[in-house]
Amino acid sequence: MKLYYFPPSPNTRKAHAVALHLQLPIELQFVNIQQGEQHQPEYRQLNPTGRTPVLEDGDFVVWESTAIMQYLASQVPNTLWPEDAKSRAEIVRWQSWQLAHWLQGCGTLQYENFVKPLTNIGEPDPQEVERATQIFHKEAAVLNEHLAERDFLVNNTLTLADFSVASDLTYAVPGRFPLENYPHIQAWYARIEQLPAWQKTAPQG
Ligand SMILES: N[C@@H](CCC(=O)N[C@@H](CS)C(=O)NCC(=O)O)C(=O)O
């Protein structure tokens, strides 16, 4: 299996961390999205949306990080993606929430407070920061409450749900995410940061 990836990306991180955690043999192919490689015709044949990551397994190709995670975790028996329907529904619930809601606040704060200064494309837009901060608080309150009595999101054990939701905290510090009043999120994320797969996929430099 070959993972086309862009290491600084939280979407890449989710998929790559699952492969590492399960010790799956994967080949890595760097796609330099800063140089526009995602728009090359050969790459667009793999993913017509021109985004990373993509997984290629023989003549099977899948894009969207969540689908890649599920495909990877289906290769071997494991507790990240258990067989039973209720566990899977709960995991997909959190993965759906991450893509639809959690990312809205986290992604915008990451962009405004971290990516813009880093790439010299302007100052953070205060209105966007305020809008994203409100979304962040609304969603973080739900996550914090859920984690108050558990160590992990589903089945009280590490699952794909944790990798998905944790990915958006990759840049929590430089993105100035207001996590001060969410002790259970902080404690849970500290547990995720202990995982070798999470440490190995941390952005460099
Ligand atoms: N929903 C997609 C999002 C993928 C995505 O936005 N990837 C970004 C990197 S974080 C990308 O490749 N962007 C390149 C571009 O938009 O040109 C997923 O979960 O895989």
The ligand as an SDF file (V2000), in Angstrom:
LIG
                    3D

 20 19  0  0  0  0  0  0  0  0999 V2000
  -11.5660   16.1240    3.7230 N   0  0  0  0  0  0  0  0  0  0  0  0
  -10.2390   15.8430    3.2190 C   0  0  0  0  0  0  0  0  0  0  0  0
   -9.4050   17.1000    3.3620 C   0  0  0  0  0  0  0  0  0  0  0  0
   -8.0470   16.9340    2.7020 C   0  0  0  0  0  0  0  0  0  0  0  0
   -7.3020   18.2620    2.6490 C   0  0  0  0  0  0  0  0  0  0  0  0
   -7.8890   19.3620    2.7920 O   0  0  0  0  0  0  0  0  0  0  0  0
   -5.9960   18.1630    2.4270 N   0  0  0  0  0  0  0  0  0  0  0  0
   -5.1790   19.3590    2.3020 C   0  0  0  0  0  0  0  0  0  0  0  0
   -3.9950   19.2640    3.2470 C   0  0  0  0  0  0  0  0  0  0  0  0
   -4.5740   19.4330    4.9390 S   0  0  0  0  0  0  0  0  0  0  0  0
   -4.6520   19.4600    0.8970 C   0  0  0  0  0  0  0  0  0  0  0  0
   -4.1440   18.5000    0.3620 O   0  0  0  0  0  0  0  0  0  0  0  0
   -4.7720   20.6570    0.3010 N   0  0  0  0  0  0  0  0  0  0  0  0
   -4.2680   20.9100   -0.9970 C   0  0  0  0  0  0  0  0  0  0  0  0
   -5.1230   21.8830   -1.7640 C   0  0  0  0  0  0  0  0  0  0  0  0
   -6.2620   22.1350   -1.3080 O   0  0  0  0  0  0  0  0  0  0  0  0
   -4.6790   22.3700   -2.7860 O   0  0  0  0  0  0  0  0  0  0  0  0
   -9.6410   14.6600    3.9810 C   0  0  0  0  0  0  0  0  0  0  0  0
  -10.0630   14.4430    5.1240 O   0  0  0  0  0  0  0  0  0  0  0  0
   -8.7860   13.9440    3.4400 O   0  0  0  0  0  0  0  0  0  0  0  0
  1  2  1  0
  2  3  1  0
  2 18  1  0
  3  4  1  0
  4  5  1  0
  5  6  2  0
  5  7  1  0
  7  8  1  0
  8  9  1  0
  8 11  1  0
  9 10  1  0
 11 12  2  0
 11 13  1  0
 13 14  1  0
 14 15  1  0
 15 16  2  0
 15 17  1  0
 18 19  2  0
 18 20  1  0
M  END
$$$$
